[in-house]
Amino acid sequence: MRVVLAEDSDIAAELIEQILEQDPKIRVVARARDGAELLALPVNSVAQVVLLDLLMPQVAGFSALRQLASQKAVIVVSSEPSDSASAREALAQGAFGYFCKADLTAAHAGGRLRDAVLRAGRKRGPLAGEKIVLIGGSTGAVEPLTRLLRELRKTDVPVLVVQHLPQGREEALVHTLELTGISAEVAQDKALLRPGVLLAPSGRHLQLYDRDRVRLWSGLPINGHLPSVEVLFSSALQVGKNVVAVMLSGLGNDGARAMAELAAMGAVCLAQDPADCRAPSMPSAALAASRAVRPVSLDELGARVRRAVGNGG
């Protein structure tokens, strides 16, 4: 597993390299001492994984993360604690994992870092490159979500949903969705992707993880929400061309920035026409964030998504 290490501290770089190369399957093949040097590297041909410090000269780590997450699995190794705002933001912007430098000397921490590198390097598009549908919604989204899933019940694609709900209401929503004829369940940590719906549970973020699984994690709200659409959409940047992302009715702007980034990566990005929405803020924010996000009426949305995943309509 070939790794590029982006770290301006010689001491930290030496420690991380020693930890990684205790596993003969991992090799650090290049080191960048600042963000500009990192972005100048041909990372697609050099390595499968980038280990990134967030505090680097010239180009800030978050800027580098946003540019690299669409190309490579990026693991952040930073001085900020693992429960910090920086850690949450890094994961929201597509980092595969986050490690605090101060923790790397603890027992078993090196093994966890090596395991994360090996998993990240094996990361591929979901279900061997097949399409996956991501849906975000909030106020007023349950009815359009139900209508959309009724039209997707005969498609063979995984559907991941983040719907802002009152605490503990996800089981009731799953029951409602199953009445459409589609398989639906509340997502479990590390659940396999398969045809049907996985709904984010209350109080936990949902994101794509590894080649064909999802990950749940607790933390503070992103954009005021836990779970957050931003987290789900950002986690799909590495497989952008295989994604069909849909923004439904809702208040606020959760997910708009990540949807624009998905659109830039070649994903099909659709927003419920604000004129059809009970609460038009979320789709309006997505449309304002990128011209590549297309408004679609509720009557046409199911057919558009079916065409995008290759099931006609």
C-alpha positions, 0 to 999 in steps of 0.5 A: 500500500503506497502512502504519501505523507504530508507533514512539515515536522521532521520529527512527526514524519519520522514517527508516522513513517516508522509506525506505518512501515512496521507492516510490510504491506505499507510503504511511504513513497513520498513526503510533502512538507507543505500544501503546495508541494503535496498538490503538485505531486501526481498522487494518482500515480504515486500512491493509494493513500494520503496522510495529511496534517491540517496545519501546513505552510502555503496551502491549508490542510482543509483546502488540500483535503477538499481537492484530494478527497475526490481522487484519493483516500485521505487520512488526517493525522493532526495535532487537534484532538479526535473529538475536536471541531477540526476532526468533525469538519475533516470527516464531513469534508471527506476524510476517510479517518482522523488520528491525533498525533499525541495519541499515536504513542499509546498502546494499539494506536499504531495498529489502528493507524495501519489498519485504517491505511490498509482499509483506505487503500482498498476503498473502491466505488460502492458495489464494484462501481454501480450506482448509489442514490443519496437523498437528503431532506428535512421539513416537508420531505417525508411525502416527496421521499415516499413518492420517490422511493415508490418509483425506485422500488424496482431498481437494484440500487442502494439508497442512503437517506438522511432525513432530519427527524425528531428523536426516535422517529426513524422506525416510524419512517422506516415503516412508512417507507416500506409501504412503498414496496421498497426494502427499508431499515435503520442503518447499522454501523458497518452495514453492507450496501445492498439494494434498498434503503438505509436510513440514518438513525437519530443522533448519528451521522451516516457516511459511506465507508470502505468499499461497500459499507456505511459508517455511523459516528456520533459527534456534534451537529454539522450545519445544526443537524445530527445526522447531517446531509453534508456528512453523507454527501461529502463522504461520497466525493471519492465515488462521485461519478457513481452517485445520484444525489437528491435534495428534497424539501427542507429548511436551512442549507444542510448539504448544499456545499457538498452537493456542489462538490459532488456535481463538480466530480461528475455526480448527477445532482437533482434538487426538488423544484423549490416551487413544489416544496413545503420548505424550499430552503435546502433545495434552493441553497443547493441550486444556488451553490452550483449550476450543475445541480438541476431542479426537477419537479416532484412529478418528474423526480422519480423518472429522472432518478431511474434514468440516472441509475440506468433503470429507464423511466 
